[in-house]
């Protein structure tokens, strides 16, 4: 079995943050006696990712996704636990390690604002010590793949958000990293631009065999790129496995969509078959228990003049939502008492 | 694009390349905002002109000189001051504060390069443009205040090298101060204290020879005078060869101390980086 590209064992990160009530008296009190509390952003996360694998890292805001990515990239020191990426300990921030990774943060800008992206690319070439011939080849391929054209010759400040994200993404990969940490790489982009970034990441993964860990609130990103997902909530992993099995594990229901033949009676009561979710253009959606789906489908085909019938898992967004909802209901109270005063 | 590892150039070539690229970018930005930058430089001339007018007035009232410095020598001191001050513009602790507080340091930390190297290269890149912009200002000031200076070729050479030394010492000092932000979030008060000490102990406010003896002694043990007083005196002060070369050695000493300080503080500081919004 090959050495995993990313190995994480019992990783934890706790922040100590100041707390105080609002108001003047509280401000005076905090001047004399500052109170702090501990926030457990990541609470014992463990997983491994094989070389070349593309994994979606899902969770609601504040779940611990970005904190984990920052520890993996060496931006944050873990409070405890073990992390190895490509055999390196990220927190040591060795140049040999940083040369093999990248982190794309959707709302961040690493390009020179006033200058064309080509100038920033040249600076990155120098910083990463890239051989000029290899650099030019990679740069030109990216320009073509991302359809950058003349965008790289315009000052970055004149680019739209989508255009800027494209040139940013190219900048982040110019040194051809082996591990990509993508934190909301398509945030704020229109559908076309999201698609372009997704296909670029997929192509990069295919050509370079790079390992990708992706966080995104857009399920389309995850569905297009990731076979495997890790779901994190309140700093703990809730699910780690195939995206396809996520629905089976967490959704107790299936959706049956039925279209009746022309001339079928207009008023049919579907309630005996399951919960009617809606009806549109002659197509009726019914929610039924996962175990009852084949039986209900059989009855529908027997009882009614069916033109078309499909049995589907609920939309992945709904499944994820139900995972988080279930976890929130079970989660312990997460507002510990002030841990220290100083 | 394929899985074949990309080839790297040697570390030395890479470092030289970083400086060249940073300088190129700095020059391009300077040129882009040339009018704003020129106004900034003009604004900066106000400070030495005030000092110069005051000291020339005092000199005139005391029969032509103060502690042996004539009105013409004061003019030379403060006109050269304007160049040294501009060369001494470095990435400030306020810049560090903003960079850390807003999480912008994250992008730099992800790169295989010590961030201070980038800053040094970028600000060094300004300097050729600054020198060009300074020439007409110096010419104009010389017409008004009639400076007197007779530097030897060695003094000119030492002056040129000392400008780089001053720039490096000030950069390293201010970077060390800036790193305090990792602990305090705000660094303004500490920086103000630094500037106050610099004004008094560097020759920035007045030439060091006008200061009391104990202040001059104290200044000998601190880095400040090697960033202002020494480069200026090297050109206008008729220093002996021993003083000129000794000054360069002192600069080298403070560069080494500053480099070690930055490295040590950085090692502890970066562990505290929480990249709140980055």
Interface residues (C-beta under 8 A of the other chain):
Chain A: X15 X70 X73 X74 X75 X76 X77 X93 X95 X96 X98 X99 X101 X102 X103 X105 X108 X109 X110 X112 X114 X115 X119 X120 X122 X123 X124 X125 X126 X127 X128 X129 X130 X131 X132 X133 X134 X135 X137 X138 X141 X142 X175 X176 X204 X207 X208 X209
Chain B: X1 X2 X3 X5 X6 X7 X8 X9 X10 X11 X13 X14 X17 X18 X20 X21 X22 X24 X25 X28 X29 X32 X33 X104 X106 X107 X109 X110 X111 X112 X113 X118 X270 X271 X273 X274 X275 X278
